[in-house]
Amino acid sequence: MKSVYTEKDLLVIRSEYEALMELAQRRCRNEEQIAWVRKAYELASTAHKGVRLHSGRPYMIYPLQVARIVVEKIGLGYHSICASLLLGILDNTSYTVEDIRNLFDDKTARLSEGLRNISKVLERSGTVGADTESEQAENLKMILLTMGDDVRVVLIKMAEILHYCQHLESFPEERRRRILSETMAIFIPLAHRLGLYTIKSEMENIWLRFRQPEAFTEITGRIDKDVAQRAHDLEVFIAPISETLKEKGYKFEIKKRIKTPYSIWYKMRTKHVPFEQIYDLYAVRIIFDPETDDPDKERDQAYLIYSAIGKLYRDKPSRNRDWIKHPKSNGYEALHCTLMSNSGFWVEVQIRSRRMDDIAEKGIAAHWTYKHDGYLSERDSQVDNWLAKVQDILSSGDTSAMELLDIIQDDIGTSEIVVFTPKGDQRSVPKGSTALDFAYIVHTNVGNRAIAAKVNQKLAPLSRVLRAGDQVEIITARKASPKAEWLAFLRTRRAKRSLMEYIRANKPEDLPLAEAYIAPSEDKSNEAEELPIRIVLRGVNRPGLTSEIENVLKRIEGIEDVEISDL
């Protein structure tokens, strides 16, 4: 749709362009890179002159806003900015990939071509936002194949999808529904795996606002009311922490974070708890500037800060998390502790260096930047390991699209724990995973031939629920085969699907039994229901008794959190 732009249209385009260039000036390394961004804008602006989106807005606003997301929320460089500005060039104009290569370079041309290919995948046969799981899985497989050439293609596409979500009101109802479906099935899990927390959270909240509008309105209202009541208490909580760290000479900033509406809704739904029992509603983030560029000293400094603030308030040991010693599979590093404020509510405190915060917020792009600067060793590179794993699976040709969907989705919305192989290799698995889930994570054949496990050198059943730090060895037998009864305790999608595929192919007579195990849990969380238990103990108190009771209770399988108070 072409028309003459009004003066107002031109002012809006100019404003968006200036906002992008301000970000690009800080991101690009030299004037030559800035010149490339200007060149991409001028080419796209001329090619799309007079063209309007279906909403009536000038077309050029769309690539400009996507480019801003690429810089501001993902932290990509000038090649990606140029490719973002050139969105639609290959589809809607006479320009070819070769033209882009001649005008810019091979990298920009390949990024533009990759973006066009992903768009074709999602738009083929009118299945944008395909609703069936198999169609979504096939789309995901094609996207991951594109990622094999250059992961930046998927990152730019992620920015484009977020832009769609931000402007859902301008789409027809059917297209809106399809975008939301594709976002939840593919792009939110991908954002999680690639460490794009900011983008993932925004997508989730938009999904909730459109798919569960009543829940969204109620939860945001409760958050606003609670924050208004707790604002002063939170400042009082932060003050001693800030004073202590200043006295010790640290350079830092403290940010307050409120749990997102989607994460609250998800926890209420899966844990079956009311809003009042969301104890991690508030978080305080301490972001410090390391004293040196030495990565080891940077991490040591995080522990020293943790020690300093731990003396100010009573902590909740069961909620402490060390993601520095064992980073998450998406590269996330931080120390977490939960402290009781003097006003009587729990506050999660997150301790991160500036580098850790960049990786937590911007994900894989920041991860690579710091890796190239020498901060990350191959041992630390969980993101690279995951990408390599995906590429190995794709190149092997023996994995179905549905299995790939399982690999992406298995830990979305689920906490991770770190366990170890007998050789000491670290593996991240979804919390609640059993030894048999671990076997299937290692390899489908290991799961299919499993007969028992060793956990911490002790013989254990395959149904044993793993805990953080466990060393796990799977015992297999060449003639062993899976049993339908395993579905009663398997937790991960990948393990369940692998077992079902084996039964369909090799034991069709067991299929009715297997389906009976699957059916009751189709629409339920894989996590066990969390129920508070009150235990009253009467006796003579003595020093250390409380700690002994707490340690004994924590050793009981299924008990994850113990809080003891005097009557």
Summary of the structure (lengths in Angstrom):
residues: 567
radius of gyration: 25.6
end to end distance: 72.8
largest distance: 86.4
contacts: 1744
relative contact order: 0.06
helix: 58%
strand: 11%
